[in-house]
């Protein structure tokens, strides 16, 4: 890399207007001055390529790891789902059995009440029926 003094020499004030002055003999072509800059730029470009390639590799590895983790989660969820379904079915069956038992108990209570009501009313109904039949018999005997 050229020294600061050499770079500044390129921009020193020129003389008064007139014919062009000859360039100093020690002045190097611009390509020589820029060669170290381009070399550093090439190194930076190679570093960039390495970093991008490493980033792509890392992204691929992370993506694969995420896919494997997702597959494991799905498999565990499927395995757990069977247990959850069985548990829910058992709970539904238990609830249905409890509801059936409650309905059966209510039906038995209603049947008992009907039997009791029938038993208490039966004597009165039999007496009324006998009275009705007796009245009919009396009417048929009295009819000429």
Buried (B, 14 or more C-beta within 10 A) or exposed (E): EBEEEEEEEEEEEEEEEEEEEEEEEEEEEEEEBEEEEEEEEEEEEEEEEEEEEEEEEEEEEEEEEEEEEEEEEEEEEEEEEEEEEEEEEEEEEEEEEEEEEEEEEEEEEEEEEEEEEEEEEEEEEEEEEEEEEEEEEEEEEEEE
